[in-house]
Amino acid sequence: MLRPRLAGAFTIVPEAGDAVWLVAGEDVRLALRGDAIAGWLPAVLRACDGRRTVDELVALAPPAHQREARELIEGLAGERVLVDGGAALAHQPVPVAWRVEGSGALAEALRARTPGGVATERAELCVLAQDTLELAAALAVNAARLAGHSGPRGAGRGDRPPRWLWVSTGPQARAFVGPLFLPDTGPCLACLVDHFRLRSPVPELYELIAAHPGPFTAAVFEPAALAVVADLAAWKLSLVAHEPAPAALYALHVVEVATLEVSSHRVLINPECPACATRGT
């Protein structure tokens, strides 16, 4: 649970004394009891909007009740009264600028589409462009982002966490323009790869490819199809300046080469993702 929000339209009703009720309609009623709980818990629950971390919520309780607040949040998450808010609710608009990591035709096409045609090393957004199936390299970048590192160039301005986009033409029959990944909430690339694995008719191939040291053969993409992929990625990156966050920014887009059809898919956190576990999911 990274940034909790109430799972339903709960009305928060403090009871004089030592109880707070969560009421959703006529059929859902939950009583939370504790010493002087009515004096501090409603404010904590109202702040569960999917934008604050657990630590920030706990800090809203009086010091003497912060341990109790953390235990209540964990208990409500276990009962699915609180759920993770996800990346879209944690969205912070930033100026549109990005830098590209990777080589090959896709990387060059994305560099050519940077705002003003100029890439900036201080951009708060990073794009990893791949034209091969080199999963280990992509997952290594994912692990570094989750750890809060973005290489020698830093994470961007202020204390904003580094955000990044994965774009790949490696599958050759299709291209992936991933959701915008945030290191402190929402799914990560390892979650997405695991969803791919679960849907694959040959799931063991993913472990084999991830363990392969190389070399990898670059996919052959027609210029028209490559332009569609690069334009889609650039358009998605332009959405970071919007508030509230457009849903498309945090969705996976798949471009089918044969038809140039583009489909959109919601990406969820894998609750058993070992990569996400490093950030306390």
C-alpha positions as CSV (number, residue, x, y, z in Angstrom):
1,M,0.0,0.0,0.0
2,L,1.8,3.1,-1.2
3,R,-0.8,5.9,-1.4
4,P,-4.1,4.8,0.2
5,R,-7.5,5.9,-0.8
6,L,-10.9,4.8,0.4
7,A,-12.3,2.1,-1.8
8,G,-15.9,3.4,-1.8
9,A,-18.0,6.4,-1.1
10,F,-17.7,6.2,2.7
11,T,-19.2,8.7,5.0
12,I,-17.0,9.2,8.0
13,V,-19.1,9.5,11.2
14,P,-17.4,10.1,14.5
15,E,-19.3,8.8,17.6
16,A,-19.0,10.7,20.8
17,G,-16.4,8.9,22.8
18,D,-14.2,6.2,21.3
19,A,-15.6,5.2,17.9
20,V,-15.6,6.2,14.3
21,W,-18.0,4.8,11.8
22,L,-17.4,4.3,8.0
23,V,-20.8,4.1,6.3
24,A,-21.4,3.4,2.6
25,G,-25.1,3.4,1.8
26,E,-27.4,1.3,4.0
27,D,-25.6,-2.0,3.8
28,V,-21.9,-1.3,4.6
29,R,-21.1,-0.2,8.1
30,L,-17.7,-0.5,9.8
31,A,-17.0,0.7,13.3
32,L,-13.4,1.6,14.4
33,R,-12.9,1.8,18.1
34,G,-10.0,3.1,20.3
35,D,-9.1,5.5,23.0
36,A,-10.1,9.0,21.9
37,I,-10.2,7.8,18.4
38,A,-13.0,10.2,17.3
39,G,-10.8,13.2,17.9
40,W,-8.1,12.3,15.4
41,L,-9.0,9.4,13.1
42,P,-11.6,11.3,10.9
43,A,-8.9,13.7,9.7
44,V,-6.6,10.8,8.8
45,L,-9.4,9.0,6.9
46,R,-10.4,12.1,5.0
47,A,-6.8,12.5,3.9
48,C,-6.8,9.0,2.4
49,D,-7.3,10.4,-1.2
50,G,-4.6,8.4,-3.0
51,R,-2.2,11.3,-3.1
52,R,-0.5,10.9,0.3
53,T,1.9,8.1,1.4
54,V,1.2,6.0,4.5
55,D,3.9,7.9,6.4
56,E,2.3,11.2,5.5
57,L,-1.1,10.0,6.8
58,V,0.3,8.6,10.0
59,A,2.0,12.0,10.6
60,L,-1.5,13.6,10.7
61,A,-2.3,11.7,13.9
62,P,-1.1,12.9,17.3
63,P,2.3,11.4,18.2
64,A,0.7,9.3,21.0
65,H,-1.6,7.7,18.4
66,Q,0.7,7.3,15.4
67,R,1.4,3.6,15.9
68,E,-2.3,3.0,16.3
69,A,-3.0,5.0,13.1
70,R,-0.5,2.8,11.1
71,E,-2.0,-0.4,12.4
72,L,-5.5,0.9,11.5
73,I,-4.4,1.8,8.0
74,E,-2.8,-1.6,7.5
75,G,-5.9,-3.3,8.8
76,L,-8.2,-1.4,6.5
77,A,-5.9,-2.2,3.6
78,G,-6.2,-5.9,4.5
79,E,-10.0,-5.6,4.4
80,R,-9.8,-3.7,1.1
81,V,-11.5,-0.7,2.6
82,L,-8.3,1.2,1.7
83,V,-6.8,0.5,-1.7
84,D,-3.8,2.0,-3.5
85,G,-4.5,5.2,-5.3
86,G,-2.2,4.4,-8.2
87,A,0.0,6.5,-10.4
88,A,-2.7,8.8,-11.9
89,L,-3.7,10.3,-8.5
90,A,0.0,10.9,-7.7
91,H,0.5,12.8,-10.9
92,Q,2.4,16.1,-10.8
93,P,2.5,18.2,-14.0
94,V,5.9,19.2,-15.2
95,P,7.2,21.1,-18.3
96,V,7.4,18.8,-21.4
97,A,11.1,17.8,-21.9
98,W,12.7,14.4,-22.1
99,R,16.0,12.7,-22.7
100,V,16.4,9.4,-24.5
101,E,18.5,6.4,-23.5
102,G,19.2,3.8,-26.1
103,S,20.5,3.5,-29.6
104,G,19.1,2.6,-33.0
105,A,16.4,4.0,-35.3
106,L,13.7,4.2,-32.6
107,A,16.0,6.1,-30.2
108,E,17.0,8.6,-33.0
109,A,13.3,9.1,-33.9
110,L,12.5,10.0,-30.3
111,R,15.4,12.3,-30.0
112,A,14.2,14.1,-33.2
113,R,10.8,14.6,-31.5
114,T,12.1,16.3,-28.3
115,P,10.5,19.7,-27.8
116,G,12.3,22.1,-30.1
117,G,14.4,19.2,-31.4
118,V,16.8,19.6,-28.5
119,A,17.3,17.0,-25.8
120,T,18.2,18.2,-22.4
121,E,20.3,16.3,-19.9
122,R,18.4,17.9,-17.0
123,A,14.9,16.7,-18.2
124,E,12.7,15.2,-15.5
125,L,11.5,12.5,-17.9
126,C,13.6,9.7,-19.4
127,V,12.7,7.5,-22.3
128,L,14.3,4.1,-22.7
129,A,14.1,3.1,-26.3
130,Q,14.7,-0.5,-27.3
131,D,14.6,-2.2,-30.7
132,T,15.6,-5.6,-29.3
133,L,14.2,-8.0,-26.7
134,E,16.9,-7.1,-24.2
135,L,14.7,-7.5,-21.1
136,A,17.6,-7.6,-18.6
137,A,18.8,-4.1,-19.6
138,A,15.2,-2.7,-19.3
139,L,14.6,-4.4,-15.9
140,A,17.9,-3.0,-14.7
141,V,16.8,0.5,-15.5
142,N,13.5,-0.3,-13.7
143,A,15.3,-1.4,-10.6
144,A,17.5,1.8,-10.6
145,R,14.4,4.0,-10.9
146,L,12.7,2.2,-8.1
147,A,15.7,2.7,-5.9
148,G,15.5,6.5,-6.7
149,H,18.6,6.6,-8.9
150,S,18.6,7.8,-12.5
151,G,22.3,7.6,-13.2
152,P,24.9,10.3,-13.1
153,R,22.6,12.9,-14.5
154,G,20.3,12.9,-11.4
155,A,16.6,12.7,-10.9
156,G,15.6,16.2,-12.1
157,R,14.7,19.3,-10.2
158,G,13.9,19.5,-6.6
159,D,12.8,16.3,-4.8
160,R,10.5,15.1,-7.6
161,P,11.1,11.4,-8.2
162,P,12.5,10.4,-11.7
163,R,9.7,9.3,-14.1
164,W,10.3,7.3,-17.2
165,L,8.7,5.7,-20.2
166,W,9.6,2.4,-21.9
167,V,9.2,2.2,-25.7
168,S,10.1,-1.0,-27.5
169,T,9.9,-2.3,-31.1
170,G,11.7,-5.5,-30.0
171,P,8.7,-7.8,-30.5
172,Q,8.8,-6.8,-34.2
173,A,5.1,-7.7,-34.9
174,R,4.1,-5.0,-32.5
175,A,5.5,-2.1,-30.5
176,F,5.0,-1.2,-26.9
177,V,4.6,2.4,-25.6
178,G,4.5,1.8,-21.9
179,P,2.7,3.7,-19.2
180,L,4.6,6.5,-17.5
181,F,6.4,4.8,-14.6
182,L,6.7,6.5,-11.2
183,P,9.2,5.1,-8.7
184,D,7.1,5.6,-5.6
185,T,3.6,4.4,-6.7
186,G,1.8,2.6,-9.5
187,P,3.0,-0.5,-11.4
188,C,6.6,-0.8,-12.5
189,L,8.1,-2.4,-15.6
190,A,8.6,-5.7,-13.8
191,C,4.8,-5.7,-13.1
192,L,4.1,-5.2,-16.8
193,V,6.6,-7.9,-17.9
194,D,4.9,-10.3,-15.5
195,H,1.5,-9.5,-17.1
196,F,3.1,-10.3,-20.5
197,R,4.4,-13.6,-19.1
198,L,1.0,-14.6,-17.7
199,R,-0.6,-14.1,-21.1
200,S,2.1,-15.8,-23.1
201,P,1.6,-19.3,-24.6
202,V,5.4,-19.8,-23.8
203,P,5.9,-18.1,-20.5
204,E,9.2,-19.7,-19.8
205,L,10.6,-17.8,-22.8
206,Y,10.7,-14.6,-20.7
207,E,13.1,-16.1,-18.2
208,L,15.3,-17.4,-21.0
209,I,15.4,-14.0,-22.7
210,A,16.1,-12.2,-19.5
211,A,19.1,-14.5,-18.8
212,H,20.5,-14.3,-22.3
213,P,23.7,-12.2,-22.3
214,G,23.4,-11.3,-26.0
215,P,23.9,-10.4,-28.7
216,F,20.3,-9.4,-29.6
217,T,19.1,-8.8,-33.1
218,A,17.3,-5.5,-33.7
219,A,13.8,-5.7,-35.0
220,V,13.2,-4.5,-38.6
221,F,10.5,-1.8,-38.6
222,E,9.1,0.0,-41.7
223,P,9.7,3.8,-41.5
224,A,5.9,4.5,-41.5
225,A,5.3,2.1,-38.5
226,L,8.3,3.5,-36.7
227,A,7.0,7.0,-37.1
228,V,3.6,6.0,-35.6
229,V,5.4,4.6,-32.6
230,A,7.6,7.6,-32.1
231,D,4.7,10.0,-32.6
232,L,2.6,8.1,-30.1
233,A,5.4,8.2,-27.5
234,A,6.0,11.9,-28.0
235,W,2.3,12.6,-27.7
236,K,2.1,10.6,-24.5
237,L,5.1,12.5,-23.1
238,S,3.4,15.8,-23.9
239,L,0.6,14.8,-21.5
240,V,2.8,15.2,-18.4
241,A,2.0,19.0,-18.4
242,H,-1.7,18.3,-18.0
243,E,-3.6,18.5,-14.7
244,P,-5.5,16.3,-13.9
245,A,-3.5,13.4,-15.5
246,P,-5.1,12.0,-18.7
247,A,-5.8,8.3,-18.3
248,A,-3.7,7.6,-21.5
249,L,-0.5,8.7,-19.8
250,Y,-0.7,5.8,-17.4
251,A,-1.9,3.2,-19.8
252,L,0.1,0.7,-22.0
253,H,-0.4,1.3,-25.8
254,V,0.3,-1.4,-28.3
255,V,0.8,-0.7,-31.9
256,E,0.1,-3.6,-34.3
257,V,2.5,-3.3,-37.2
258,A,0.4,-5.2,-39.8
259,T,-2.6,-3.0,-39.3
260,L,-1.2,0.1,-37.5
261,E,-4.0,-0.4,-35.0
262,V,-3.3,1.1,-31.5
263,S,-4.9,-0.5,-28.4
264,S,-4.8,0.8,-24.8
265,H,-4.5,-1.4,-21.7
266,R,-4.7,-0.6,-18.0
267,V,-1.6,-1.8,-16.1
268,L,-2.0,-2.9,-12.5
269,I,0.5,-3.5,-9.8
270,N,1.5,-7.1,-9.3
271,P,1.0,-7.6,-5.6
272,E,3.8,-10.2,-5.6
273,C,6.2,-8.1,-7.7
274,P,9.7,-8.5,-6.1
275,A,10.8,-5.2,-7.7
276,C,8.0,-3.2,-6.2
277,A,8.7,-4.8,-2.8
278,T,11.9,-2.8,-2.6
279,R,9.7,0.4,-2.2
280,G,7.4,-1.0,0.4
281,T,4.3,-1.9,-1.8
